Amino acid sequence: MYLKRIEIQGFKSFANKIVFDFHNGITGIVGPNGSGKSNVSDAVRWVLGEQSAKQLRGGNMQDVIFAGTELRKPLGFAYVAITLDNSDHKLDIDFEEVTVSRRLFRSGESEYMINGSACRLKDISELFFDTGIGKDGYSIIGQGQVDKILNGKPEERRELFDEAAGITKFKRRKGLALKKLESERESLVRVNDILTELEKQVGPLERQAKVAKEFLALREELKTFDVNSYIMEYDSITQNLNEYKKREKLLSDDLNDAKASLEKSKLDYENITADLKKIDEELDELRNTRSTTSITLQEITSHIEILKEQINSENKNNENLASRGENIDSDIEKKQKELDKLEEEKNSLQRLLNEAREKENSVFKELENIDKNINELTKRLEDLKNASEEFNSKNADLRAKKERYKGILEQVRLRKSQMTQRLLESKTGQNTLEIKVEEEDKNLSKINASIDAVNEVKKELENKNEAIHTEITRFAKVASDLQIKYQRESARLTSMKNIAERYEGYGNSIKKIMETRDRIGGIHGVVADIIKASQKYEIAIETALGGRIQNIVTDSENTAKILIDYIKKNKYGRATFLPLSSVRNSTFSNKEFLKEKGVIGIASELVEFDSDYVNLVGSLLGKIVVIDNIDNAIAFEKKFRYEYRVVTLDGESLSPGGSISGGAFKGAGNLLGRKREIDELEAEITELLKNYTETNDKVEGFKAERNSITAKLEENRVQSQELIIEKNNIEHRKNSLIEKLDELKTSSVSVQTDFENIDNELTEIENETKRLDNTLLNVGEDFGKVGKDIESIEKEIQSHRSKRETVVERLNSSKLEYANISQRLEFSDENVNRTKADMDALIAEKSGLKGKAEDIIRNITEKNQRIEEEQTAREELAQKIEELKKKEEELSEIKETKSKSQNKIFENRDVYSDRVSLLDRDIYRLRGQIEKSEERISERTNYMWNEYELTYNSSLELKTDTGMSLNDIRAKIQELRSKIKALGNVNVNAISDYNEVSGRYELMKKQHSDILEAEETLIKIIEELDIAMKKQFAEKFEEIAKEFDEVFKELFGGGSGKLVLEEQDDMLEAGIAIISQPPGKKLQNMMQLSGGEKALTAIALLFAIQNLKPSPFALLDEIEAALDDSNVDRFAKYLHKLTDHTQFIVITHRRGTMVSSDRLYGITMQEKGVSTLVSVNLIENELDN
């Protein structure tokens, strides 16, 4: 066997599909560093099942897929296949050539194949057992594994030596045997548990089965006597029932005759009543007609009066129109006089306007003369002013000098004023600063008060926050309690629903049948599913139903038959069925007893059910009376001679004949109330959830309030900080003001000294100013004379100007008068036009009055005509009213006659009614006896069906001649029932359960024995494998150690190499130490070897193993890289010695190894990142360069 071919595509740097064909001997794979040579070794390791990405020099398994380059996109899968020649059939497979392939997709999906057929990784591993080939074998030695062989722990080298010794497959088998042994022991524990449990069941079930068999025998005997008792009682009651029915027929005939007479009298009474009703209707109609006619008559009379009033109104309107005509003539005359007056007024205003215009022109000429005089006086004034200028210039020089002194004086006075001002400001400043200091003190007090208020608010908020925290804690606890209660009640509801769905409390047969509900159609459910009662009546209804509450309701007898066959076939027990197609409604015909004390009602009327189950509910509950308590029930039964079946609200039952049942309930529990309890629980859970939500909302509300208070506290804190800062600012300002006040007090003392010096300087300047004033007085006298002339002329000019102002006022007054007269003239014009328009309107109105007068005359004529027509209609209506009165009197007489006949018939009807009531009571009593008999038959029939599923006809087939009377049979039945009761609770299913459990117990015992036997066998196999492996490993290890020493000496040219098995209890788990002694050295530790020595030692070990157990092929990845040239030559030479039995593929870049190779493959990256095969010559040239 040898490696024929490797096919690689998409694996690491092999983007393109590449095929390596191999032959015997040594094949070298060469190429520059990084060209992808080692990827060939990784590909072979990967296809043989390597699962560690780290061993393949990657981070995860997807790293082996070609990742793309700058020019190429990534591939979606990696594929590697190796093909081996298996012509010698070293591999246990029926193929001459074996191809193993592996494909990995980027999505993570992976597949393995052997010769194109999908397989498992396990299949590939088992295929190469003990061949040296595999990811853990010694046929593939990659980079770094040489060091791992020497530097690893002794126990880590076991896999290499186990493979070489050929015990790997035995170890795997031992591992599988140990796993199987562990599994068998676990099974043994389970079987022991089951056996223990079954042993606990077998004994009790055996005893229960014995009791059950005795119960079935007694029950079969009881069945015989029950059948005979049922037939005898049925025949007796049926005979009495026939007699009762004959008597009932006679009474019914009499009753029918009485009812016929009663019905006839009722019919006559109804006919007369109908006639009377008809007469009443006719009378009502007549009265209504007469009333309507009278109303119409009144309306016509009223209308005639209205028309007369309208005629009077029209006459008055006509008179008004004539009067209006006269008024209009008078108004026209008045308007004409008014117009004449307005025209005269207008002419007068026009004259006044002309006079005002002439007056205005005269005043204007007077104003022009005054302006001429003013101009002449102004010219003379200017000449005098020029003369005054010369005196003024001299005066100005003196005044300038005086002004200089005055300026100096002002400056001195200003300085004095400034000093005074400074003194005043100093005093004012001191006062101001003192006031400000006081204000700051007040501000400081206010700030302190604000800080106290903020602190008070903070305290309140903290107290409120604490209270809210308490409320949150309290409501959170309430919410937690509600949640716990909700979870508890939810669990209880789930439990109750499960109980209801599994029909817990029902017989085994009922459960089994209800399980088939979905498979077998026609099952409506048990009686408890169909009937619903309020909680108040649950006990009473469940007592009334008794065992029938577990009866199964089906659509037909055929469905019941199918279900009976089903439970018979599977031995599930017995069940009673109520086919809807055969059950009949049964109820009381006379319900007078419902008026008795304590009677609540008939059981069938106190429950709720679908309309489809009316007959069913009637048959079960239609003849059962519900009474509030046992005292009223006993009184009721005594009164009606124990004819009725009665139940009370507390669950007591009184049967016809006088028997009373009662006591506490146990067993199945309240089957009828399950639905109600589930509904109540659901309602309670909904309410709990609502309360929990509300409470939780309150908690959230309190939390929101707490958050609000926390925000307010934060605001309070910020406010407090701001107030404290403000307080510090005020204190700082106060201190600053106090400092300024001290400075002002110091400054005012200096200013006071300067003020005294200025007073002296001021006295000197005032004396010089008095001297200048005397000189100015002399110049002023000359200037005064000229000034008087100027003053005289100015006064004259002023006089002319005053006169001019008077004339201007007169001119303005004339203009105003002219404007007023113009406005009055315009207003007068408007009045003339308005008066003319009013006259035109009056003339138009006068012409329209004539047409209105003609309309009024026409309306009066029409209304008189309508009055005549309506008077005629009024006379006709009066005549009709008299006719209606007469007809009404006639109908009243007929009604009186009919009423007398009705009273006579009513008396006869009472007689017939009493007769019917008497016969009805007799029939009711008779039917009560019939119902009692039928109920007894029904009760006995139901009993036979419920107990034995027998009808009367089928019971006849089972009847036997016992020679006993009915009373003797009843006594025997009572005796058998006592014996059955003495047996206690009987598990009828115990017989089948015992057979089932005992069979299972025997089967488990057999399995127990088989497992113990299998355990012994596995232990023996493991021991045999251990012995065989130890023996084989010891022999092979000794051979490998001996061969290692020889190969070591040959490769090193001397020295020694040893393999030592570490001391341990189990040699199969012991570690293996390697001792290397190169020639001329005595080393105490392997770590003291050089890199080349370590590599050559590992190579020696691998060659030793290959000598003893050659692998079909070996792939060596640069294992000689650390060797010098001479050792490479030795390595290559020894490699040739091994080629007789092993095919070598050597990945190398050492020339010595290449030279020794039989053929070479060159790998390079012509395209960056993509490995390709190239010619050997090219690679050799690259290596030479």
Long-range contacts (C-beta under 8 A, 24 or more apart in sequence): 1-84, 1-85, 1-86, 1-87, 1-88, 1-90, 1-91, 1-131, 1-1112, 2-84, 2-85, 2-1112, 2-1113, 2-1143, 3-82, 3-83, 3-84, 3-85, 3-1112, 3-1113, 3-1143, 3-1145, 4-83, 4-84, 4-85, 4-97, 5-81, 5-82, 5-83, 6-40, 6-43, 6-44, 6-80, 6-81, 6-82, 6-83, 7-79, 7-80, 7-81, 7-82, 7-83, 7-101, 8-39, 8-40, 8-43, 8-79, 8-80, 9-78, 9-79, 9-80, 10-65, 10-66, 10-75, 10-76, 10-77, 10-78, 10-79, 11-39, 11-42, 11-43, 11-46, 11-64, 11-65, 11-66, 11-78, 11-79, 11-80, 12-36, 12-39, 12-42, 12-43, 12-64, 12-66, 12-78, 12-1171, 13-39, 13-66, 13-1165, 13-1169, 13-1170, 13-1171, 14-39, 14-43, 14-66, 14-1170, 14-1171, 15-66, 15-69, 15-72, 15-75, 15-1169, 15-1170, 15-1171, 16-1170, 16-1172, 18-1171, 18-1172, 18-1173, 20-1161, 22-1113, 22-1143, 22-1145, 23-1143, 23-1158, 23-1159, 24-1139, 24-1143, 25-1139, 25-1143, 25-1144, 25-1158, 25-1159, 26-1135, 26-1136, 26-1139, 26-1144, 26-1145, 26-1146, 26-1156, 26-1157, 26-1158, 26-1159, 27-1143, 27-1144, 27-1145, 27-1146, 27-1157, 27-1158, 27-1159, 27-1160, 27-1161, 28-1146, 28-1147, 28-1148, 28-1153, 28-1154, 28-1157, 28-1159, 28-1160, 28-1161, 29-1145, 29-1146, 29-1147, 29-1148, 29-1160, 29-1161, 29-1162, 29-1163, 30-1147, 30-1148, 30-1149, 30-1154, 30-1160, 30-1161, 30-1162, 30-1163, 30-1179, 30-1183, 31-1149, 31-1162, 31-1163, 31-1164, 31-1179, 32-1149, 32-1164, 32-1182, 33-1149, 34-1165, 35-1163, 35-1164, 35-1165, 35-1171, 36-1163, 36-1165, 36-1171, 37-1117, 37-1118, 37-1147, 37-1149, 37-1163, 38-142, 38-143, 38-1117, 38-1118, 38-1147, 39-1171, 40-1115, 40-1145, 40-1147, 40-1163, 41-140, 41-142, 41-143, 41-1115, 41-1117, 41-1147, 42-142, 43-80, 44-80, 44-82, 44-140, 44-1115, 45-135, 45-140, 45-142, 46-80, 46-102, 47-80, 47-81, 47-82, 47-100, 47-101, 47-102, 48-82, 48-100, 48-124, 48-128, 48-133, 48-134, 48-135, 48-140, 49-102, 49-112, 49-121, 49-124, 49-125, 49-134, 49-135, 50-135, 55-135, 61-104, 61-108, 62-104, 62-106, 62-108, 64-104, 65-104, 65-106, 68-1169, 69-1167, 69-1168, 69-1169, 69-1170, 70-1168, 70-1169, 71-1167, 71-1168, 72-1167, 72-1169, 72-1170, 74-106, 76-105, 76-106, 77-103, 77-104, 77-105, 77-106, 78-103, 78-104, 79-103, 84-1112, 84-1113, 90-131, 90-1112, 91-127, 91-128, 91-131, 92-127, 93-127, 98-127, 100-124, 100-127, 129-168, 129-169, 129-172, 130-163, 130-166, 130-168, 130-169, 131-1111, 131-1112, 132-163, 132-164, 132-1105, 132-1109, 132-1110, 132-1111, 132-1112, 132-1114, 133-1111, 133-1112, 133-1113, 134-163, 136-163, 137-163, 137-1111, 138-163, 138-164, 138-1102, 138-1105, 138-1106, 138-1111, 138-1114, 139-1111, 139-1112, 139-1113, 139-1114, 139-1115, 140-1114, 140-1115, 140-1117, 141-1102, 141-1114, 141-1115, 141-1116, 141-1117, 141-1119, 142-1117, 143-1117, 143-1118, 143-1121, 145-1119, 146-1094, 146-1095, 146-1098, 146-1099, 146-1119, 146-1122, 147-1094, 147-1095, 147-1098, 149-1074, 149-1098, 149-1101, 149-1102, 150-1074, 150-1076, 150-1086, 150-1089, 150-1094, 150-1097, 150-1098, 151-1086, 151-1087, 151-1094, 153-1071, 154-1062, 154-1070, 154-1071, 154-1072, 154-1073, 155-1069, 155-1070, 155-1071, 156-1071, 157-1071, 157-1072, 157-1074, 158-1069, 158-1071, 158-1072, 160-1105, 161-1033, 161-1037, 161-1040, 161-1072, 162-1033, 164-1036, 164-1040, 164-1105, 164-1108, 164-1109, 165-1032, 165-1033, 165-1036, 165-1037, 165-1040, 166-1032, 166-1036, 166-1109, 167-1029, 167-1032, 167-1033, 167-1036, 167-1068, 170-1025, 170-1028, 170-1029, 170-1032, 171-1029, 171-1068, 173-1025, 174-1022, 174-1025, 174-1026, 174-1029, 177-1018, 177-1021, 177-1022, 177-1025, 178-1022, 180-1018, 181-1015, 181-1018, 181-1019, 181-1022, 184-1011, 184-1014, 184-1015, 184-1018, 185-1015, 187-1011, 188-1008, 188-1011, 188-1012, 188-1015, 191-1004, 191-1007, 191-1008, 191-1011, 192-1008, 194-1004, 195-1001, 195-1004, 195-1005, 195-1008, 198-997, 198-1000, 198-1001, 198-1004, 199-1001, 201-997, 202-994, 202-997, 202-998, 202-1001, 205-990, 205-993, 205-994, 205-997, 205-998, 206-994, 206-998, 208-986, 208-987, 208-990, 208-993, 208-994, 209-990, 209-991, 209-993, 209-994, 211-983, 211-984, 211-986, 211-987, 211-990, 212-986, 212-987, 212-988, 212-989, 212-990, 212-991, 213-991, 214-983, 215-980, 215-983, 215-986, 215-988, 216-988, 218-976, 218-979, 218-980, 218-983, 219-980, 221-976, 222-973, 222-976, 222-977, 222-980, 223-947, 223-948, 223-958, 224-958, 224-960, 224-962, 225-962, 225-969, 225-972, 225-973, 225-976, 226-943, 226-944, 226-947, 226-948, 226-973, 227-944, 227-948, 227-950, 227-955, 227-958, 227-959, 227-960, 228-959, 228-960, 228-962, 228-964, 228-969, 229-966, 229-969, 229-970, 229-973, 230-940, 230-941, 230-943, 230-944, 230-952, 230-955, 231-952, 231-955, 231-956, 231-959, 232-966, 232-969, 233-936, 233-940, 233-966, 234-937, 234-940, 234-941, 234-952, 236-966, 237-933, 237-936, 237-937, 238-937, 240-933, 241-930, 241-933, 241-934, 241-937, 244-926, 244-929, 244-930, 244-933, 245-930, 247-926, 248-923, 248-926, 248-927, 248-930, 251-919, 251-922, 251-923, 251-926, 252-923, 254-919, 255-916, 255-919, 255-920, 255-923, 258-912, 258-915, 258-916, 258-919, 259-916, 261-912, 261-915, 262-909, 262-912, 262-913, 262-915, 262-916, 265-905, 265-908, 265-909, 265-912, 266-909, 268-905, 269-902, 269-905, 269-906, 269-909, 272-898, 272-901, 272-902, 272-905, 273-902, 275-898, 276-895, 276-898, 276-899, 276-902, 279-891, 279-894, 279-895, 279-898, 280-895, 282-891, 283-888, 283-891, 283-892, 283-895, 286-884, 286-887, 286-888, 286-891, 287-888, 289-884, 290-881, 290-884, 290-885, 290-888, 293-877, 293-880, 293-881, 293-884, 294-881, 296-877, 297-874, 297-877, 297-878, 297-881, 300-870, 300-873, 300-874, 300-877, 301-874, 303-870, 304-867, 304-870, 304-871, 304-874, 307-863, 307-866, 307-867, 307-870, 308-867, 310-859, 310-863, 311-860, 311-863, 311-864, 314-856, 314-859, 314-860, 314-863, 315-856, 315-860, 317-856, 318-853, 318-856, 318-857, 321-849, 321-852, 321-853, 321-856, 322-853, 324-849, 325-846, 325-849, 328-842, 328-845, 328-846, 328-849, 329-846, 331-842, 332-839, 332-842, 332-843, 332-846, 335-835, 335-838, 335-839, 335-842, 336-839, 338-835, 339-832, 339-835, 339-836, 339-839, 342-828, 342-831, 342-832, 342-835, 343-832, 345-828, 346-825, 346-828, 346-829, 346-832, 349-821, 349-824, 349-825, 349-828, 350-825, 352-821, 353-818, 353-821, 353-822, 353-825, 356-814, 356-817, 356-818, 356-821, 357-818, 359-814, 359-817, 360-811, 360-814, 360-815, 360-818, 363-807, 363-810, 363-811, 363-814, 364-811, 366-807, 367-804, 367-807, 367-808, 367-811, 370-800, 370-803, 370-804, 370-807, 371-804, 373-800, 374-797, 374-800, 374-801, 374-804, 377-793, 377-796, 377-797, 377-800, 378-797, 380-793, 381-790, 381-793, 381-794, 381-797, 384-786, 384-789, 384-790, 384-793, 385-790, 387-786, 388-783, 388-786, 388-787, 388-790, 391-779, 391-782, 391-783, 391-786, 392-783, 394-779, 395-776, 395-779, 395-780, 395-783, 398-772, 398-775, 398-776, 398-779, 399-776, 401-772, 402-769, 402-772, 402-773, 402-776, 405-765, 405-768, 405-769, 405-772, 406-769, 408-765, 409-762, 409-765, 409-766, 409-769, 412-758, 412-761, 412-762, 412-765, 413-762, 415-758, 416-755, 416-758, 416-759, 416-762, 419-751, 419-754, 419-755, 419-758, 420-755, 422-747, 422-748, 422-751, 423-748, 423-751, 423-752, 423-755, 426-744, 426-745, 426-747, 426-748, 426-751, 427-748, 429-740, 429-744, 430-741, 430-744, 430-745, 430-748, 433-737, 433-738, 433-740, 433-741, 433-744, 434-741, 436-737, 437-734, 437-737, 437-738, 437-741, 440-730, 440-733, 440-734, 440-737, 441-734, 443-730, 444-727, 444-730, 444-731, 444-734, 447-723, 447-726, 447-727, 447-730, 448-727, 450-723, 451-720, 451-723, 451-724, 451-727, 454-716, 454-719, 454-720, 454-723, 455-720, 457-716, 458-713, 458-716, 458-717, 458-720, 461-709, 461-712, 461-713, 461-716, 462-713, 464-709, 465-706, 465-709, 465-710, 465-713, 468-702, 468-705, 468-706, 468-709, 469-706, 471-702, 472-699, 472-702, 472-703, 472-706, 475-695, 475-698, 475-699, 475-702, 476-699, 478-695, 479-692, 479-695, 479-696, 479-699, 482-688, 482-691, 482-692, 482-695, 483-692, 485-688, 486-685, 486-688, 486-689, 486-692, 489-681, 489-684, 489-685, 489-688, 490-685, 492-681, 493-678, 493-681, 493-682, 493-685, 496-674, 496-677, 496-678, 496-681, 497-678, 499-674, 500-674, 500-675, 500-678, 505-667, 505-668, 505-669, 505-671, 506-550, 506-668, 506-671, 507-550, 507-573, 507-574, 507-575, 508-572, 508-573, 508-989, 509-567, 509-572, 509-573, 509-574, 509-575, 510-550, 510-552, 510-575, 512-566, 512-567, 512-570, 512-572, 513-552, 513-563, 513-566, 513-567, 513-572, 513-575, 514-552, 516-563, 516-566, 520-559, 520-562, 520-563, 520-566, 521-555, 521-559, 522-554, 522-555, 522-556, 522-558, 522-559, 523-552, 523-553, 523-554, 523-559, 523-563, 524-553, 524-554, 524-555, 524-580, 525-552, 525-553, 526-550, 526-551, 526-552, 526-553, 527-551, 527-553, 527-578, 527-616, 527-620, 528-671, 528-672, 528-674, 530-609, 530-610, 530-613, 530-616, 530-617, 531-607, 531-608, 531-609, 531-613, 531-617, 531-621, 531-672, 532-607, 532-608, 532-609, 532-672, 532-675, 532-676, 533-606, 533-607, 533-608, 533-672, 534-606, 534-676, 535-673, 535-676, 536-649, 537-600, 537-606, 537-607, 537-626, 537-649, 538-670, 538-672, 538-673, 538-676, 539-649, 539-650, 539-651, 539-665, 539-670, 540-603, 540-606, 540-626, 540-647, 540-648, 540-649, 540-651, 541-603, 541-606, 541-607, 541-621, 541-626, 541-647, 541-672, 542-651, 542-670, 542-671, 542-672, 542-673, 543-647, 543-648, 543-651, 543-652, 543-653, 543-661, 544-603, 544-620, 544-621, 544-624, 544-626, 544-645, 544-647, 544-653, 545-620, 545-621, 545-672, 546-653, 547-576, 547-946, 548-576, 548-578, 548-620, 548-942, 548-946, 549-671, 549-672, 550-575, 550-576, 550-668, 550-671, 551-575, 551-576, 551-577, 551-578, 551-946, 552-576, 552-577, 552-578, 553-577, 553-578, 553-580, 553-613, 553-616, 554-578, 554-579, 554-580, 555-579, 555-580, 555-581, 556-580, 556-581, 556-582, 557-581, 557-582, 564-949, 571-989, 571-992, 572-989, 573-988, 573-989, 574-949, 576-945, 576-946, 576-949, 578-616, 578-619, 578-620, 580-612, 580-613, 580-615, 580-616, 583-615, 583-616, 583-619, 584-615, 584-618, 584-619, 585-614, 585-615, 585-618, 585-619, 585-622, 586-618, 586-619, 586-622, 586-623, 586-934, 586-935, 586-938, 587-618, 587-622, 587-623, 588-622, 588-623, 588-931, 589-924, 589-927, 589-931, 590-924, 590-927, 590-928, 592-924, 593-625, 593-636, 593-640, 593-644, 596-632, 596-636, 596-639, 597-632, 597-635, 597-636, 598-627, 598-628, 598-629, 598-631, 598-632, 598-633, 598-635, 598-636, 599-625, 599-626, 599-627, 599-632, 599-636, 600-626, 600-627, 600-628, 600-649, 601-625, 601-626, 602-626, 603-647, 623-931, 623-935, 630-660, 630-662, 634-660, 643-928, 643-929, 643-932, 645-935, 656-932, 656-935, 656-936, 1026-1068, 1029-1068, 1030-1067, 1030-1068, 1033-1067, 1033-1068, 1034-1067, 1036-1108, 1036-1109, 1037-1061, 1037-1072, 1039-1108, 1040-1104, 1040-1105, 1040-1108, 1043-1104, 1043-1105, 1043-1107, 1043-1108, 1044-1100, 1044-1101, 1044-1104, 1046-1104, 1047-1100, 1047-1101, 1047-1103, 1047-1104, 1047-1107, 1047-1134, 1048-1076, 1048-1097, 1048-1100, 1048-1104, 1050-1130, 1050-1134, 1051-1096, 1051-1099, 1051-1100, 1051-1103, 1051-1127, 1051-1130, 1051-1131, 1051-1134, 1052-1078, 1052-1079, 1052-1096, 1052-1100, 1053-1079, 1053-1130, 1054-1078, 1054-1079, 1054-1080, 1055-1079, 1055-1080, 1055-1081, 1057-1097, 1057-1100, 1057-1101, 1059-1101, 1074-1101, 1091-1122, 1092-1122, 1092-1123, 1092-1124, 1092-1127, 1094-1122, 1095-1119, 1095-1120, 1095-1121, 1095-1122, 1095-1123, 1096-1123, 1096-1127, 1096-1131, 1099-1131, 1103-1134, 1103-1138, 1106-1138, 1106-1141, 1106-1142, 1107-1138, 1110-1138, 1110-1141, 1110-1142, 1111-1142, 1112-1142, 1112-1143, 1113-1142, 1113-1143, 1113-1144, 1113-1145, 1114-1142, 1114-1143, 1114-1144, 1114-1145, 1115-1144, 1115-1145, 1115-1147, 1116-1144, 1116-1145, 1116-1146, 1116-1147, 1116-1148, 1117-1147, 1118-1147, 1118-1148, 1118-1149, 1120-1148, 1120-1150, 1120-1153, 1121-1148, 1121-1149, 1121-1150, 1123-1150, 1125-1152, 1128-1152, 1128-1153, 1132-1156, 1149-1183, 1151-1183, 1154-1183
